[in-house]
Amino acid sequence: MGNVGLYEAVVIAAVAFFASLIGGVSGFGTGLILPIALVPIVGVENVIPLMAVGMVLTNGSRAWAFWRAIEWVHVKRLLCAGLPCCALGAYSYTLLSSRWICVLLSGVMFCSILFRRLRSSSNHALGSLGEGVCGAGFGLVNGAMTGTGPVLSTILLSSGLYGAPLIATDAVISLTMGLVKVAVFGGFQQLDAKLVLGGLLIGLATVPGAFVARRLLRNVTPGGHSLLMEGVVFIGAVMLLVRGFY
């Protein structure tokens, strides 16, 4: 974080706003796009803790913007088993080397494209037990990685949510798990003052995107940007994979 100058800060803020705008319309994307810009600047080992702080503000602003649409029943079902598993996943991250972080993060990004494809063709409806099991699995993965939004979006879509209720419920669940991740990373010395400040600046840059997205969601059907975003995510995943081995 010490090598971040004014130019890099402006670039990161611009990417954060753009990523938040996409995430506010589609329900995911912020945690997938931002690491592509962050890794060359802050280093791969700092990306997940930095993103954990930034995403607290990102998801908090999205929850605020869509507050009236939150489906609290689904929030409770997914967080019941999801929170302890999230803490376990965050702890497992503290044990990983930089190479494994690159490999796993790129794997999540590749899988996000597959999840989005499967989501559009799936008609399976989850019950309360299914949501609890999926919540545990999502919590474990989300605790250790960023960019897991497509997984949660798939779970919520399979639970019968779409549009604003999906965006709002996704935001509350992600916000709660994000707070758990920050607590775990802070407890295991994965967060210092510079990373916390950087995460807060990123989070602040994403706040306007949530409210712009709310306005766009009234007139734009989610999905028009999907092909472009999948291309960006794919390229970013390849770059991370190469970085992990060379």
C-alpha positions as CSV (number, residue, x, y, z in Angstrom):
1,M,0.0,0.0,0.0
2,G,3.0,2.3,0.4
3,N,3.5,2.5,-3.3
4,V,0.0,3.8,-4.1
5,G,0.2,7.3,-5.6
6,L,-2.5,9.7,-6.7
7,Y,-2.8,8.2,-10.2
8,E,-3.3,4.7,-8.8
9,A,-5.8,5.9,-6.2
10,V,-7.9,7.7,-8.9
11,V,-7.8,4.5,-11.1
12,I,-8.9,2.3,-8.3
13,A,-11.7,4.7,-7.3
14,A,-12.9,4.8,-10.9
15,V,-12.9,1.0,-11.2
16,A,-14.6,0.7,-7.8
17,F,-17.4,3.0,-8.9
18,F,-17.8,1.2,-12.2
19,A,-17.8,-2.2,-10.5
20,S,-20.3,-1.1,-7.9
21,L,-22.6,0.1,-10.7
22,I,-22.5,-3.3,-12.4
23,G,-22.9,-5.1,-9.0
24,G,-26.0,-3.0,-8.2
25,V,-27.7,-3.9,-11.4
26,S,-26.8,-7.6,-11.7
27,G,-26.3,-8.6,-8.1
28,F,-22.6,-9.4,-8.5
29,G,-19.5,-8.1,-10.3
30,T,-17.9,-5.7,-7.7
31,G,-15.8,-8.4,-6.1
32,L,-14.8,-9.9,-9.4
33,I,-13.6,-6.7,-11.3
34,L,-11.9,-4.9,-8.5
35,P,-9.2,-7.5,-7.8
36,I,-8.0,-7.2,-11.4
37,A,-7.1,-3.6,-10.7
38,L,-5.9,-4.1,-7.2
39,V,-3.5,-7.0,-7.5
40,P,-0.7,-5.2,-9.5
41,I,-0.9,-2.3,-7.0
42,V,-1.3,-3.7,-3.5
43,G,-0.1,-7.3,-4.1
44,V,-2.2,-10.5,-4.2
45,E,-1.7,-11.3,-0.5
46,N,-3.4,-8.0,0.5
47,V,-6.4,-8.2,-1.9
48,I,-8.8,-10.3,0.1
49,P,-8.4,-8.4,3.4
50,L,-8.5,-5.0,1.5
51,M,-11.6,-6.1,-0.4
52,A,-13.3,-7.4,2.9
53,V,-13.1,-3.8,4.3
54,G,-14.2,-2.2,1.0
55,M,-17.1,-4.6,0.4
56,V,-18.6,-3.8,3.9
57,L,-19.3,-0.3,2.6
58,T,-20.2,-1.5,-0.8
59,N,-22.8,-4.0,0.4
60,G,-23.9,-1.6,3.2
61,S,-24.7,1.1,0.7
62,R,-26.5,-1.4,-1.5
63,A,-28.6,-2.7,1.4
64,W,-29.4,0.9,2.3
65,A,-30.5,1.7,-1.3
66,F,-32.7,-1.4,-1.6
67,W,-33.7,-1.6,2.1
68,R,-37.5,-2.0,1.5
69,A,-37.0,-5.0,-0.8
70,I,-35.0,-7.2,1.7
71,E,-36.4,-10.7,2.2
72,W,-35.5,-11.4,5.8
73,V,-36.6,-15.0,5.8
74,H,-34.0,-15.9,3.3
75,V,-31.4,-13.8,5.1
76,K,-31.9,-15.8,8.3
77,R,-31.9,-19.2,6.5
78,L,-28.6,-18.5,4.7
79,L,-26.8,-16.9,7.6
80,C,-27.7,-19.5,10.3
81,A,-25.0,-22.0,9.0
82,G,-23.2,-19.5,6.8
83,L,-21.7,-17.3,9.4
84,P,-19.6,-19.9,11.3
85,C,-18.5,-21.4,8.0
86,C,-17.5,-17.9,6.8
87,A,-15.3,-17.4,9.9
88,L,-13.7,-20.8,9.2
89,G,-13.1,-19.9,5.6
90,A,-11.5,-16.5,6.6
91,Y,-9.2,-18.3,9.0
92,S,-8.1,-20.8,6.3
93,Y,-7.1,-17.8,4.1
94,T,-4.6,-16.7,6.7
95,L,-2.7,-20.0,6.1
96,L,-2.4,-19.6,2.3
97,S,0.7,-18.6,0.3
98,S,0.6,-16.0,-2.4
99,R,0.7,-18.6,-5.2
100,W,-2.4,-20.5,-3.8
101,I,-4.2,-17.2,-3.4
102,C,-3.7,-16.5,-7.1
103,V,-4.8,-20.0,-8.1
104,L,-7.9,-20.1,-5.9
105,L,-9.0,-16.5,-6.7
106,S,-8.6,-17.2,-10.5
107,G,-10.6,-20.4,-10.0
108,V,-13.4,-18.5,-8.3
109,M,-13.4,-16.1,-11.2
110,F,-13.6,-18.9,-13.8
111,C,-16.3,-20.6,-11.8
112,S,-18.3,-17.4,-11.6
113,I,-18.8,-17.5,-15.4
114,L,-20.0,-21.1,-15.2
115,F,-22.4,-20.3,-12.3
116,R,-23.9,-17.5,-14.3
117,R,-24.5,-19.8,-17.2
118,L,-26.0,-22.5,-15.1
119,R,-28.2,-20.0,-13.2
120,S,-29.9,-18.8,-16.4
121,S,-30.9,-22.4,-17.3
122,S,-31.8,-23.7,-13.8
123,N,-35.5,-24.0,-12.7
124,H,-34.8,-25.8,-9.4
125,A,-36.3,-24.3,-6.3
126,L,-34.6,-24.6,-3.0
127,G,-36.5,-25.2,0.3
128,S,-35.5,-24.0,3.7
129,L,-33.1,-27.0,4.3
130,G,-31.5,-26.5,0.9
131,E,-30.9,-22.8,1.6
132,G,-29.3,-23.7,4.9
133,V,-26.9,-26.2,3.3
134,C,-26.1,-23.9,0.5
135,G,-25.5,-21.1,3.0
136,A,-22.9,-23.2,4.8
137,G,-21.1,-23.9,1.5
138,F,-21.2,-20.3,0.4
139,G,-20.0,-19.1,3.7
140,L,-16.9,-21.3,3.6
141,V,-16.0,-20.1,0.1
142,N,-16.9,-16.5,0.7
143,G,-14.8,-16.4,3.9
144,A,-11.6,-17.3,2.0
145,M,-12.2,-15.5,-1.3
146,T,-13.7,-12.5,-3.0
147,G,-15.8,-12.4,-6.1
148,T,-18.2,-15.1,-4.9
149,G,-21.3,-13.1,-5.7
150,P,-22.5,-15.4,-8.6
151,V,-22.7,-18.2,-6.1
152,L,-25.0,-16.3,-3.8
153,S,-27.0,-14.9,-6.7
154,T,-27.6,-18.5,-7.9
155,I,-28.7,-19.6,-4.5
156,L,-31.2,-16.7,-4.1
157,L,-32.5,-17.1,-7.7
158,S,-33.1,-20.8,-6.9
159,S,-35.0,-19.7,-3.8
160,G,-37.4,-17.7,-6.0
161,L,-35.9,-14.2,-5.7
162,Y,-35.2,-11.9,-8.6
163,G,-34.9,-8.2,-9.3
164,A,-34.7,-5.7,-6.3
165,P,-35.4,-8.4,-3.6
166,L,-32.5,-10.5,-4.9
167,I,-30.2,-7.5,-4.9
168,A,-31.3,-6.3,-1.4
169,T,-31.1,-9.8,0.2
170,D,-27.7,-10.5,-1.4
171,A,-26.4,-7.2,0.0
172,V,-27.5,-7.9,3.6
173,I,-26.0,-11.4,3.6
174,S,-22.8,-10.2,2.0
175,L,-22.5,-7.3,4.4
176,T,-23.0,-9.6,7.5
177,M,-20.4,-12.1,6.3
178,G,-18.1,-9.2,5.4
179,L,-18.1,-8.0,8.9
180,V,-17.1,-11.5,10.1
181,K,-14.2,-11.6,7.6
182,V,-12.9,-8.2,8.8
183,A,-13.1,-9.4,12.4
184,V,-11.2,-12.6,11.6
185,F,-8.5,-10.9,9.4
186,G,-8.0,-8.2,12.1
187,G,-7.6,-10.8,14.8
188,F,-5.0,-12.7,12.8
189,Q,-3.0,-9.5,11.8
190,Q,-4.0,-9.7,8.2
191,L,-5.2,-6.1,8.3
192,D,-3.1,-3.0,9.2
193,A,-4.1,0.7,9.3
194,K,-3.1,1.3,5.7
195,L,-5.2,-1.6,4.4
196,V,-8.2,-0.5,6.5
197,L,-7.9,3.0,5.1
198,G,-7.5,1.7,1.6
199,G,-10.5,-0.5,2.0
200,L,-12.6,2.4,3.3
201,L,-11.6,4.6,0.4
202,I,-12.6,1.9,-2.0
203,G,-15.9,1.4,-0.2
204,L,-16.6,5.1,-0.3
205,A,-16.0,5.2,-4.1
206,T,-18.6,2.4,-4.5
207,V,-21.4,4.1,-2.5
208,P,-22.7,6.3,-5.3
209,G,-22.8,3.3,-7.7
210,A,-25.5,1.6,-5.6
211,F,-27.9,4.6,-5.9
212,V,-27.2,5.1,-9.6
213,A,-27.8,1.3,-10.0
214,R,-31.2,1.6,-8.2
215,R,-32.3,4.2,-10.7
216,L,-31.0,2.1,-13.7
217,L,-32.7,-1.0,-12.4
218,R,-36.1,0.6,-13.0
219,N,-35.4,1.0,-16.7
220,V,-32.7,-1.6,-17.6
221,T,-33.1,-5.4,-17.5
222,P,-30.1,-7.0,-15.9
223,G,-28.0,-9.1,-18.4
224,G,-27.2,-6.7,-21.2
225,H,-23.7,-6.2,-19.9
226,S,-23.1,-9.9,-19.0
227,L,-21.0,-10.8,-22.1
228,L,-18.6,-7.9,-21.7
229,M,-18.3,-8.5,-17.9
230,E,-17.6,-12.2,-18.4
231,G,-14.9,-11.3,-20.9
232,V,-13.2,-8.9,-18.4
233,V,-13.5,-11.5,-15.6
234,F,-12.0,-14.3,-17.8
235,I,-9.0,-12.1,-18.8
236,G,-8.5,-11.1,-15.2
237,A,-8.6,-14.8,-14.1
238,V,-6.0,-15.7,-16.7
239,M,-3.7,-12.9,-15.6
240,L,-4.0,-14.0,-11.9
241,L,-3.2,-17.6,-12.9
242,V,-0.1,-16.6,-14.8
243,R,0.9,-14.3,-11.9
244,G,0.7,-17.2,-9.5
245,F,3.1,-19.4,-11.5
246,Y,5.6,-16.9,-12.9
